[in-house]
């Protein structure tokens, strides 16, 4: 990857992370506490995710800012790193096992 810090590359990592967790945009937004409009802007490369919003993602999912901005996988949760590498989503119930709640039970933070 030539430019891991480019907006399109960051957007691909954000989309990949959400997909690897098996969440829709709506469920993801409830989980991380970011409005759907803002999240859509990040995924569609209209805006680069800012630091405060990235920290919300990190807190809710266990990914690191190094993953979001630089693509470094060293501190990713193992199950997420595996799903990202294989291109597969989580097994049924994986989200509940990892986070202790169903994605549709997530209330907005």
C-alpha positions in Angstrom: 0.0 0.0 0.0 1.7 3.2 -1.1 -0.2 5.8 1.0 -1.6 4.3 4.2 -2.6 7.7 5.4 -4.6 8.7 2.4 -8.3 9.4 2.9 -9.4 6.6 0.5 -7.2 4.1 2.3 -8.5 5.2 5.7 -12.1 4.9 4.4 -11.4 1.3 3.1 -10.1 0.4 6.6 -13.1 1.9 8.3 -15.4 0.0 5.9 -13.4 -3.2 6.3 -13.5 -2.9 10.1 -17.3 -2.4 10.2 -17.8 -5.3 7.7 -15.5 -7.6 9.6 -17.6 -7.0 12.7 -20.7 -7.9 10.7 -22.5 -4.6 11.4 -24.7 -2.4 9.3 -23.9 1.3 9.1 -26.8 2.0 11.5 -25.7 -0.6 14.1 -22.1 0.6 13.8 -23.1 4.2 14.3 -25.1 3.3 17.5 -22.1 1.3 18.7 -19.5 4.0 18.2 -21.7 7.0 18.9 -21.1 8.8 15.6 -24.0 10.1 13.5 -24.9 8.1 10.4 -24.4 11.2 8.2 -20.9 11.8 9.6 -20.0 8.1 9.2 -21.3 8.0 5.6 -19.0 11.0 4.9 -16.0 9.0 6.2 -16.8 5.8 4.3 -17.5 7.7 1.1 -14.3 9.6 1.2 -16.0 13.0 1.6 -14.2 13.7 4.9 -11.3 12.2 6.8 -12.3 10.9 10.2 -11.0 13.3 12.8 -9.1 12.3 15.9 -12.1 12.6 18.3 -14.3 10.5 16.2 -11.5 7.9 15.7 -11.1 7.6 19.4 -14.8 6.8 19.7 -14.3 4.0 17.2 -11.2 2.8 19.2 -13.0 2.8 22.5 -16.1 0.9 21.2 -14.2 -1.7 19.1 -10.7 -2.2 20.5 -9.0 -1.0 17.3 -6.1 1.5 17.7 -5.6 4.9 16.0 -2.5 3.2 14.4 -4.9 0.9 12.6 -7.3 3.6 11.5 -4.7 6.1 10.3 -1.6 4.0 9.4 -2.9 0.5 8.8 -0.8 -1.1 11.6 -2.3 -4.3 12.8 -0.2 -5.0 15.9 -2.8 -3.9 18.4 -6.0 -5.2 16.7 -8.2 -7.7 18.5 -7.1 -11.1 17.2 -10.6 -12.1 15.9 -10.9 -8.8 14.1 -7.5 -9.1 12.5 -8.3 -12.6 11.4 -11.6 -11.4 9.8 -9.8 -8.5 8.1 -7.1 -10.8 6.7 -9.4 -13.4 5.4 -12.0 -11.0 4.1 -14.6 -12.9 6.0 -17.1 -11.5 8.5 -17.6 -12.8 12.0 -19.2 -16.1 12.8 -22.8 -15.9 14.1 -22.6 -14.8 17.7 -19.0 -13.6 17.5 -20.1 -10.0 18.3 -21.9 -11.2 21.4 -19.0 -13.3 22.6 -16.5 -10.4 22.0 -18.6 -7.5 23.3 -21.2 -9.1 25.5 -24.3 -7.8 23.7 -26.0 -8.1 20.4 -25.4 -5.4 17.8 -29.1 -4.5 17.7 -29.1 -4.1 21.5 -26.6 -1.3 21.3 -27.9 2.0 22.5 -26.4 5.2 21.4 -23.6 6.3 23.7 
